C-alpha cells in the first residue's frame, strides 16, 4: 500500500493498481491468507432409490469421517450430509465439508478429489447411482407416492 494507490496481486500473479480513494473505508479480506475452505456439492439420486437415501446419507458421512484427521475440523457441524429434499426428477442430498486448505490450493484439489471418490464409492456400495436430469415422470412407486412431490408422483 503506497501513499496514493495499492497494488493487488491476483491468484494468477497479475497485478492490479487501485487508487486508495476507491478502497478507503471498505472492508478488505485477504483471501490468500485463508487457511480453510469449504467443499459443497448437491447429489441427485433417482426416485427409484428413495428407499436407499437414508442408508446413502449414513454411508457418505462414514466415508467422509475417515478423512477427518487431515481434512475435517473436530466440531460435528463441519461435516454435514443431509437428505435436502426433492427435485422434479430426483431426491437431493447435500454435502458440506470444511477443508484445512485454502480453496484452489493443491491440497484442496486433492481433498476434493478424494471426497468425490469417497462419495461415489459410498453411493455405489448402497446399490444406488446418481440421477441424470430428465423431464420424465416417475412411475411404479405407488408405496412411496405420498413422499413424492405432486409433479412426480405415480399416476
C-alpha atoms as one frame of an Amber mdcrd trajectory, in Angstrom:
protein
   0.000   0.000   0.000   1.522   3.263  -1.132   0.579   6.890  -0.452  -1.807
   7.127  -3.415  -2.533   3.607  -4.597  -2.440  -0.057  -3.631  -1.126  -2.937
  -5.740  -3.169  -6.131  -5.512  -1.751  -9.389  -6.839  -4.272 -11.941  -8.100
  -4.025 -15.719  -7.806  -2.810 -15.788 -11.420   0.052 -13.415 -10.463  -1.438
 -10.434 -12.335  -1.213  -7.096 -10.546  -3.976  -4.518 -10.340  -3.282  -0.986
  -9.125  -6.233   0.526  -7.258  -6.402   4.144  -6.059  -6.593   4.313  -2.262
  -9.679   6.548  -2.590 -11.541   3.529  -4.053 -10.770   1.264  -1.084 -10.762
   3.724   1.808 -13.486   2.797   4.280 -14.094  -0.600   2.652 -13.784  -3.955
   4.377 -10.960  -5.898   2.764 -10.438  -9.631   3.166  -7.132 -11.135   2.105
  -8.233 -14.495   0.693  -4.633 -15.533   0.084  -4.219 -15.750   3.879  -7.140
 -18.176   4.265  -6.207 -21.455   5.907  -9.558 -23.199   5.427 -12.182 -23.552
   2.747 -15.407 -25.361   2.128 -16.353 -28.160  -0.245 -20.058 -28.209  -1.097
 -21.953 -30.363  -3.523 -25.519 -31.468  -4.136 -26.135 -35.049  -5.179 -29.152
 -36.314  -7.073 -30.399 -39.858  -6.541 -33.136 -41.370  -8.709 -36.569 -41.625
  -7.120 -36.408 -45.364  -7.723 -33.768 -45.402  -4.958 -35.763 -43.306  -2.493
 -35.824 -46.183  -0.015 -31.972 -46.159  -0.023 -31.493 -42.436   0.654 -31.094
 -42.753   4.428 -28.503 -45.510   4.038 -26.680 -43.465   1.359 -26.520 -40.424
   3.681 -25.099 -42.540   6.521 -22.609 -44.217   4.199 -21.345 -40.884   2.815
 -20.992 -39.488   6.353 -18.964 -42.526   7.431 -16.728 -42.349   4.354 -16.011
 -38.636   4.807 -15.381 -39.029   8.549 -12.465 -41.310   7.659 -10.831 -38.242
   6.103 -11.233 -36.357   9.403  -7.675 -36.366  10.791  -6.361 -34.363   7.874
  -9.440 -32.671   6.488 -12.453 -32.126   8.714 -12.246 -29.911  11.762 -13.339
 -31.536  15.041 -16.800 -29.976  15.554 -19.594 -32.043  14.036 -21.077 -29.076
  12.157 -18.052 -29.080   9.856 -19.292 -32.235   8.156 -22.909 -32.189   7.046
 -24.575 -34.755   4.820 -28.353 -34.391   4.704 -31.327 -35.518   2.675 -32.092
 -31.998   1.478 -35.356 -32.546  -0.361 -36.985 -33.309  -3.664 -36.313 -32.071
  -7.156 -38.740 -32.706 -10.004 -36.869 -35.857 -11.033 -34.534 -36.792  -8.151
 -34.027 -36.908  -4.400 -31.407 -34.374  -3.267 -28.550 -34.976  -0.841 -26.447
 -32.007   0.250 -22.788 -32.441   1.279 -20.892 -29.707   3.117 -17.327 -30.341
   4.264 -14.790 -27.964   5.828 -11.266 -28.409   4.452  -7.985 -27.409   6.129
  -6.565 -25.868   2.976  -7.224 -22.683   1.012  -9.620 -23.081  -1.911  -7.785
 -23.708  -5.165  -4.622 -24.916  -3.451  -3.130 -28.282  -4.452  -4.159 -29.722
  -1.070  -7.762 -28.519  -1.515  -7.925 -30.036  -5.012  -6.575 -33.341  -3.651
  -9.128 -33.362  -0.822 -11.970 -32.510  -3.204 -10.971 -35.407  -5.455 -10.734
 -37.810  -2.503 -14.140 -36.647  -1.240 -15.711 -37.153  -4.686 -14.281 -40.665
  -4.926 -15.442 -41.500  -1.379 -18.943 -40.204  -2.168 -19.168 -42.183  -5.429
 -17.992 -45.362  -3.693 -20.461 -44.880  -0.823 -23.365 -44.393  -3.236 -22.368
 -47.492  -5.240 -21.904 -49.543  -2.034 -25.527 -48.803  -1.161 -26.673 -50.102
  -4.544 -27.673 -46.678  -5.807 -26.440 -44.366  -8.548 -26.620 -40.707  -9.484
 -29.680 -39.393 -11.303 -29.270 -37.556 -14.554 -31.538 -34.595 -15.238 -34.633
 -35.619 -17.128 -38.127 -34.476 -17.894 -39.681 -37.874 -17.312 -42.415 -38.642
 -14.832 -41.600 -41.257 -12.212 -43.960 -44.207 -12.126 -44.110 -47.510 -10.308
 -43.587 -46.004  -6.854 -47.107 -46.347  -5.510 -45.969 -47.309  -1.986 -43.833
 -44.146  -1.831 -46.134 -41.821  -3.755 -47.048 -39.901  -0.604 -43.382 -38.872
  -0.261 -43.013 -37.540  -3.784 -43.837 -34.024  -4.961 -47.076 -33.610  -6.931
 -45.453 -33.374 -10.367 -43.551 -36.655  -9.968 -45.980 -38.850  -8.050 -47.105
 -42.114  -9.534 -50.042 -41.947 -11.914
